[in-house]
């Protein structure tokens, strides 16, 4: 995400699944899995909801971790399984160092992309998690059911490197920044280049895409939205939810909007 300091939480609710007698949602658990590519990373995550239910995967921004999504995972409705990961380099996930390529972050969630009753997971990416979700949909289109982008940073033209970030890099090299902040700074320094590389792949995203963005977002400006609508030329349908006078913190301030859009996408996919 382009926001420089605050891990974010999302409270969203989807629709119940289609099973005749779905199991009751289970308590939230902390689990982990090992990636195949990149090889050997242990990725930590929170899991909640109905075992075997339709998956919705939540991807945090930078800095951040899965703990910021606990309220989301706890709210998983019957018939849905909610997963929130610690992205590589954050929380309890490996590696310890920063992972600055969107492709590597996308590939790290590949083991979670499992169909349930013929339905592939919905990816919900907030801020920096938005381009991660988009990259996953472009790289693995047959395994992603849809993408919801919350205040997502996708326009490379909107990415500016502040001089303080170079100070942060110096502090990182000296070992003076906490891991979360050091890795976030390195992600952000590389983000513009990564978004330029991702841009031509956005035409490959054919799944439903919903963009939710506030017009008063100063961390990730609303100017990202015209860029996204111009780039997601094959997404069907492409929905834009414009929230007037709202800022970057949509997960906290507009959970009902997010819940509604998860429900709409779940019905359609």
C-alpha positions in Angstrom: 0.0 0.0 0.0 1.1 3.6 -0.4 0.2 4.5 3.1 3.4 4.8 5.0 2.6 3.8 8.6 -0.7 2.2 9.5 -1.7 -1.5 9.3 -5.3 -1.8 8.4 -8.2 -3.9 9.4 -11.2 -5.0 7.3 -14.6 -6.0 8.7 -16.6 -7.6 5.8 -19.2 -10.2 5.6 -20.1 -12.4 2.5 -23.1 -14.6 1.7 -23.7 -18.0 3.0 -22.6 -20.8 0.7 -24.6 -23.2 -1.3 -24.1 -26.4 0.7 -27.3 -28.0 1.8 -26.2 -28.2 5.5 -23.0 -26.2 5.9 -21.0 -26.7 9.0 -21.0 -23.9 11.6 -18.1 -21.4 11.4 -15.1 -22.5 13.4 -13.0 -20.4 15.7 -10.1 -18.4 14.2 -6.9 -20.4 14.1 -3.3 -19.5 13.3 -1.9 -21.8 10.7 1.0 -21.9 8.2 1.9 -23.5 4.9 5.1 -23.8 2.8 5.4 -22.2 -0.6 6.6 -24.1 -3.7 7.6 -21.0 -5.6 9.4 -19.1 -4.1 10.6 -22.4 -2.6 10.5 -23.1 1.1 8.9 -20.0 2.6 6.7 -20.6 5.7 3.6 -18.4 5.3 1.5 -17.7 8.4 -2.2 -17.0 8.2 -5.4 -16.7 10.1 -8.3 -19.1 9.2 -11.9 -18.8 10.1 -15.4 -19.7 8.9 -16.8 -22.9 7.5 -14.2 -25.6 6.8 -14.4 -26.4 3.1 -16.4 -23.3 2.4 -16.0 -20.8 -0.4 -12.7 -19.1 0.1 -12.1 -15.3 0.4 -8.5 -14.4 0.9 -7.5 -11.0 2.4 -4.2 -9.4 1.5 -2.9 -6.6 3.8 -1.0 -3.5 2.8 2.4 -2.3 3.9 3.2 -2.3 6.7 0.8 -4.7 8.2 0.0 -8.4 8.9 -2.8 -10.9 9.2 -3.6 -9.7 12.7 -5.2 -6.6 11.3 -7.8 -8.8 9.6 -8.8 -10.7 12.7 -12.2 -9.0 12.9 -12.8 -9.9 9.2 -11.9 -13.6 9.7 -14.0 -13.8 12.9 -17.0 -12.5 10.9 -16.9 -15.2 8.2 -20.5 -16.3 7.6 -21.7 -19.9 7.3 -20.6 -21.4 4.0 -17.5 -19.3 3.7 -13.9 -19.8 4.7 -12.0 -16.6 5.3 -8.2 -16.6 5.2 -5.8 -13.7 6.0 -2.1 -14.1 5.4 1.0 -12.5 6.7 2.6 -11.5 3.4 6.2 -12.6 3.0 8.5 -10.4 5.1 5.7 -9.5 7.6 4.2 -10.9 10.8 5.1 -14.5 11.3 5.9 -15.3 7.7 9.2 -15.9 6.0 11.6 -14.6 4.8 12.9 -12.2 7.4 14.0 -9.7 4.7 11.8 -7.7 2.4 10.3 -9.2 -0.7 9.9 -6.4 -3.3 8.4 -8.2 -6.3 4.7 -8.4 -6.8 5.1 -11.7 -8.6 6.7 -13.3 -5.5 3.9 -12.1 -3.3 1.3 -13.4 -5.7 3.0 -16.8 -6.0 3.1 -17.0 -2.2 -0.7 -17.3 -2.1 -0.8 -19.9 -4.9 -1.2 -22.9 -2.4 -4.4 -21.2 -1.1 -6.1 -21.0 -4.5 -8.4 -24.0 -4.2 -11.8 -24.5 -5.7 -14.7 -25.3 -3.5 -17.9 -26.7 -5.1 -16.6 -25.3 -8.4 -16.0 -21.8 -7.1 -12.5 -20.3 -7.0 -11.4 -17.9 -4.3 -12.2 -14.2 -4.2 -9.1 -12.0 -3.5 -9.6 -8.9 -1.4 -6.5 -6.6 -1.5 -6.2 -3.4 0.4 -3.7 -0.7 -0.7 -0.4 -2.6 -1.5 -2.4 -5.8 -1.2 -4.4 -4.5 -4.3 -1.6 -4.9 -6.8 -0.7 -8.3 -5.2 -4.2 -9.5 -5.8 -4.2 -8.1 -9.4 -0.8 -9.8 -10.0 -2.2 -13.1 -8.7 -5.3 -12.9 -11.0 -3.1 -12.1 -14.0 -0.6 -14.9 -13.3 -3.1 -17.6 -12.3 -6.4 -16.5 -14.0 -7.9 -20.0 -13.9 -7.5 -20.2 -10.1 -9.0 -16.8 -9.1 -12.7 -16.2 -9.1 -12.7 -12.5 -8.7 -10.8 -9.5 -7.3 -11.9 -6.7 -4.9 -9.5 -3.8 -4.8 -9.8 -1.5 -1.7 -7.9 1.8 -2.0 -5.5 0.0 -4.2 -2.2 1.5 -5.4 -1.9 0.4 -9.1 -1.0 3.6 -11.0 2.8 3.9 -11.3 2.4 7.6 -12.1 1.0 8.2 -8.6 4.1 6.7 -6.9 6.5 9.2 -5.6 9.6 8.5 -3.5 9.8 10.8 -0.5 13.3 11.8 0.6 12.6 10.4 4.0 12.3 6.9 2.4 16.0 7.1 1.5 16.7 7.9 5.1 14.7 4.9 6.0 16.8 2.8 3.6 19.9 4.0 5.3 18.5 3.1 8.7 17.6 -0.3 7.4 21.1 -0.9 6.2 22.3 0.1 9.6 19.8 -2.3 11.2 18.1 0.5 13.1 14.5 0.1 11.8 12.1 -2.6 13.0 11.6 -5.4 10.5 8.1 -4.4 9.6 9.0 -0.8 8.8 12.3 -1.7 7.1 10.5 -4.2 4.8 7.7 -1.8 4.1 10.1 0.9 3.1 11.9 -1.4 0.7 8.6 -2.5 -0.8 7.6 1.1 -1.4 10.9 2.1 -2.9 10.4 -0.7 -5.5 6.7 -0.3 -6.1 6.8 2.1 -9.0 9.0 -0.2 -11.0 6.9 -3.2 -10.1 3.7 -1.4 -11.2 5.2 -0.5 -14.5 6.1 -4.2 -15.0 2.6 -5.3 -14.0 0.7 -2.8 -16.3 0.7 -4.9 -19.5 -0.5 -8.0 -17.5 -3.7 -6.2 -16.3 -5.2 -6.8 -19.7 -5.0 -10.5 -18.9 -7.4 -10.1 -15.9 -10.7 -11.5 -17.2 -12.3 -12.2 -13.8 -14.8 -9.8 -12.2 -13.1 -6.8 -10.7 -14.6 -4.4 -8.2 -12.8 -1.2 -7.3 -13.7 0.6 -4.1 -12.0 3.9 -3.5 -12.5 7.1 -1.5 -12.2 10.5 -3.2 -10.4 12.0 -0.2 -7.7 9.3 0.0 -4.3 11.1 0.4 -2.3 7.9 0.9 -3.4 6.3 -2.4 -5.1 9.1 -4.4 -8.4 8.5 -6.2 -6.4 9.2 -9.4 -5.5 5.5 -9.3 -9.1 4.7 -10.3 -9.1 6.1 -13.9 -5.8 4.3 -14.5 -7.4 1.0 -13.3 -10.5 1.4 -15.4 -8.4 2.1 -18.4 -6.2 -1.0 -17.8 -8.7 -3.6 -16.8 -10.0 -3.8 -20.3 -11.0 -7.5 -20.2 -12.4 -7.7 -16.6 -16.1 -8.6 -16.7 -17.8 -7.1 -15.0 -15.7 -4.1 -13.9 -17.4 -2.2 -11.1 -16.3 1.0 -9.5 -17.7 2.1 -6.1 -16.8 5.7 -5.6 -17.0 6.9 -2.0 -17.2 10.7 -1.8 -15.1 12.5 0.8 -13.8 9.2 2.2 -10.2 8.5 3.0 -7.8 5.5 2.8 -9.3 3.7 5.8 -12.2 2.1 4.1 -11.9 -1.2 5.9 -12.8 0.4 9.2 -15.2 3.0 8.0 -17.2 1.2 5.3 -17.5 -2.5 6.2 -21.1 -2.7 5.0 -20.1 -1.5 1.5 -17.3 -4.1 1.4 -19.6 -6.8 2.7 -22.1 -6.0 0.0 -19.5 -6.2 -2.8 -18.2 -9.5 -1.5 -21.7 -10.8 -1.5 -22.4 -9.6 -5.1 -19.2 -11.1 -6.4 -19.8 -14.4 -4.6 -23.2 -14.7 -6.2 -21.8 -14.0 -9.7 -18.8 -16.3 -9.5 
